[in-house]
Amino acid sequence: MNAYQPSQHPIEQQPVQQPVPKRRQTPRPKRHLRQRSYQIMALETTAKMGVNCAITAVAISALAQLLPYHWLQQQKLREIRTEVNLIEARVNQLQAEFDRSFDPRQTRSIMQQQTARRDPNLRPLVITPEASDSGDSKESP
């Protein structure tokens, strides 16, 4: 930027141009080329649209075949989830019974429920009907 630049004269900057010989140009049919390029573009666009329509048709066909399969799988999944919920409830119940069976504090109550044996420390309670000739009755003679 700060370097010294030699001054240039306007005459030296412009090289001397030699006259270019005029060629005889043949007239080109521009109209025909333009029309041909439009035809090519129209053909290309039509081909692209055809390919896109074919891809769309294949995609719709694939979806039409996959949707019933998807619905069937969703139904099976719902059935399996229902069964899993039922089995989980049963497993939880069995787990609670298992835990209760091995609880040392509840062995006597389990023994009484499952067998006819009773705790030896319990006394049998016998209820007898009240006698009619006792003096405790409130009936009037």
C-alpha positions, 0 to 999 in steps of 0.5 A: 500500500505504501510502496512506491508506484511508478507513474504511468502515462495514459498513452503507455497504458493503452496498447495499440489495437490493430483492426480486426478483419470483419468476418462474414457471419452466417445468419443463424435461425435463432427462432428455430433454436429457441423453439427447439430449446423450449421443446427440450425443456418441455420434454424434460419437464414431462419426463420428470413429472412422469417419473414423479407420478410413478414414484408417487403411485408406487408409494401409495400402493406400498402404503395401501398394502402396509396399512392393514398389516400395521392395523393387525399388528396394533391389534395384536399389541393391544391384546398382548398388553391386556394379557400382560396386565392380567398376568402382572396382577396375578404375579403380584397376588402370588408374590404377596401370598409367597411373602406371607407364606414365609413370614415367621410371624404368620405361620400359625394363622396360615396353618389354621387356614390350610389345615384343620389343626388349631393352635394348642394355646387356644381354648375352644369356645362353645355357645349353648342356647339359653335355657327357658326355665332360668329365672333371668327371662323377662317373660311375664307368667 
